Structure formats: C-alpha cells, structure tokens
Amino acid sequence: MPSLAIVIVSYNTRDLLRACLHSIESNQTRHAIMVWVVDNASTDGSAAMVRADFPQMRLIVSPRNGGFAYANNLAIRAMFNEADQGESPGADYIMLLNPDTIVPCGALDGLIEYMEAHPDVGACGPKLLLPDGSLDLACRRSFPTPEVAFYRVIGLSRLFPRHPRFARYNLTYLDENCETEVDAVVGACMLVRASVVREVGLLDESFFMYGEDLDWAYRIKQYGWRIMYVPSVTVYHHKRASSSQRPAQTIRWFYDAMRIFHRKHFAATTPALLNAAIETGITLKEYLSLGSNLLRTPIRRRVG
C-alpha cells in the first residue's frame, strides 16, 4: 500500500495544532502515515505539547521562523535524506497541511486513492470548508497571469463571480462540487507525489508566506503533470491562524509574494509598461490593505 508523509508547519498555534493532530490520529487509514511537525520558533509551547501528547510523530524545532516554504523544506529534506540513506522506506506521497485544519475520517485515504487511480496527476487538493460552511476559495485557483490578476485587482472578479473570464482566479463560476483540473490548489492541504517533488524540486524559499504553493504548482505543471481539485474529499480549515498574529507584516508578505511570482514567471514575457503597471497596482493594493487593516478593530485585523 502507498505511504504518506504529512508535513505540518506551526507558528504559535498550539491549541489548533493539537486538534489537527488528534484528527489525523483518529483516522483509521489503510495506508502507512508518518506525521512531521515543524515548529517555526513558536513561543507558546507548541513543541512541548507535541513531545508530550504525540511522541510518535516526528518533530523538528527550527531555531528561527524562516517562513512556510523554509519550514516545509526542513521536513522534506529530512525524509528524503533518511530514504536515500536507507534509514526509512520513504513515502510515496507528501501532504502539506496547515495546523488550523481538521481532517475527517476517510479524507487521507480518499486523496491517496484518487492519486493512485489517476497516475497522470502530480498533485491534488480537497474541498476546503471554512468554519461557516462556505468554500475556502483558495482551494482551487488559476495562475495570476497579468490578465487574470488585472480582473481581480480592478474588482471585476468580485462584480461578476459567475463570469468564466473575469472570475478565473478563484474559479467561482464553477460548481464547488465539480471535480476540476486546475492550475493550483492551496498549500493548506496539498497532496503531491514524492517522485514529483524530487523531479521539480523543493518549495522556493524566496516566498516567506503565501505564493510558494502557486509557484510549486506552476513548476509541477511545467513538468507536464496535472493538478486536480477533488471535492469528493472534504477538509475543514479555520484559516489565518498564523497570519492574524502579525497582520501588518503578513499583508506585506502577501503582496511581496505577488511581486516574486510575477517577476519569476511572467515579467520576462510581459511588456515593460505593463510590468510597471502591475508593480504599481500591487503596491497600491498593498497600501490600501494596510490602511484598511488599521481601521479594523484588533480582533478583525487580518490579510486583505
């Protein structure tokens, strides 16, 4: 039976992390599962909680908060090194999972079995539901090409959420229960073949937070693999558990990710004037988000 390694990066999310790990532990899976928790220099006792309550899970304590990609790569490198040195059989699949998720029974088996039945799929993600029962729109996306990003930035995607051209970024014109090939799924719950990770490389650590999953998906597609949104499997997502702790800085990381992604994948083939307009638009949106966030009450401050 294929095996799974789950990587969970935690930053000061002890209670949510505990609930997430309990949900995984309660899954009666048909597949061998190893959980790697990477603590990103938390100060809330998260690492001590994992040692005490989940001693069977692998724990990596980072001396610094190097970001989401950095922390995931610590675990992926460690598991690859162990497999290459014959210290472990290695995993067939790797799942990135946020600590503010709850994984229902059957979800892990469901995603693995979907991948086993579709050998041309390099990565997939489930339907992610927020606490109010609505769809986490990030769980199925198109790449933010200059055209797609333009419709999003000027608000056409919000005005016309059912329009197949204007609403491409979050694919809101599609039925949320429709299995769909997409450009990207979200790193909050993303299943990738281990062989694909070896093929395309690790997450890009120039992204501190946000964008690294889009970039990974972009590279996976470049290598000819399909990426699928699989709504037959549901995972629950609290969302913004880490980002809400440092809202202003997180907003900056969010828009920095936009700049990095555009410069890396689209700037070279985009006219100079359009590149300048895109960079200006990102900066204006960043300032608007920072300003709007200041007007919110502290409990409601978050990424725009």
Summary of the structure (lengths in Angstrom):
residues: 304
radius of gyration: 18.9
end to end distance: 42.4
largest distance: 56.3
contacts: 997
relative contact order: 0.14
helix: 44%
strand: 19%
